[in-house]
Amino acid sequence: MIEIQSRYMRILIMYDIQMDDENVPLYNKFRQTLIKLGYVRLQYSIYVKCIANNNVYEYEKAKLIKHIPKHANIRIISITESQYQNMEILAGEKSLNELYLDEKIYIEV
């Protein structure tokens, strides 16, 4: 199981979008786009997605670039599944999304 998990990666998207009357619809559209692209909310304005390997990262990044709203600060990083699993929660607890995703078992095809 460790070998299978070691090839998976996670993409983390962190964003701030200026929240004025003009940008609220753009914020909502961007958030909905992230969900449609398979990202799951980790925390407010932080979304995560599991990908098969590092080769998929550039493809995912290109898809996101097409949907970035004006006046936004968007950050993206890829980390290994192992690094993601080593993340520590210092206060609070895992969200329901995280609890569900942690139970998912990856099967090598």
NORSULKA-V572829 format. One record per residue. RES is the residue in three letters. OMEGA is omega in whole degrees, 0 to 359 (999 if undefined). Layout:
((RES | OMEGA) (RES | OMEGA))
This chain:
((MET | 181) (ILE | 180) (GLU | 180) (ILE | 182) (GLN | 186) (SER | 179) (ARG | 178) (TYR | 180) (MET | 172) (ARG | 172) (ILE | 175) (LEU | 176) (ILE | 177) (MET | 184) (TYR | 169) (ASP | 177) (ILE | 180) (GLN | 185) (MET | 170) (ASP | 185) (ASP | 181) (GLU | 188) (ASN | 180) (VAL | 177) (PRO | 179) (LEU | 176) (TYR | 181) (ASN | 179) (LYS | 180) (PHE | 179) (ARG | 178) (GLN | 177) (THR | 178) (LEU | 180) (ILE | 179) (LYS | 179) (LEU | 175) (GLY | 178) (TYR | 180) (VAL | 181) (ARG | 176) (LEU | 175) (GLN | 178) (TYR | 180) (SER | 174) (ILE | 181) (TYR | 184) (VAL | 178) (LYS | 176) (CYS | 177) (ILE | 186) (ALA | 182) (ASN | 184) (ASN | 179) (ASN | 181) (VAL | 184) (TYR | 182) (GLU | 178) (TYR | 180) (GLU | 180) (LYS | 179) (ALA | 177) (LYS | 181) (LEU | 182) (ILE | 180) (LYS | 188) (HIS | 183) (ILE | 179) (PRO | 175) (LYS | 176) (HIS | 180) (ALA | 174) (ASN | 185) (ILE | 177) (ARG | 180) (ILE | 177) (ILE | 174) (SER | 177) (ILE | 179) (THR | 177) (GLU | 179) (SER | 178) (GLN | 180) (TYR | 180) (GLN | 179) (ASN | 178) (MET | 180) (GLU | 174) (ILE | 183) (LEU | 177) (ALA | 181) (GLY | 182) (GLU | 180) (LYS | 176) (SER | 177) (LEU | 177) (ASN | 180) (GLU | 180) (LEU | 179) (TYR | 183) (LEU | 179) (ASP | 181) (GLU | 181) (LYS | 178) (ILE | 180) (TYR | 180) (ILE | 179) (GLU | 181) (VAL | 999))
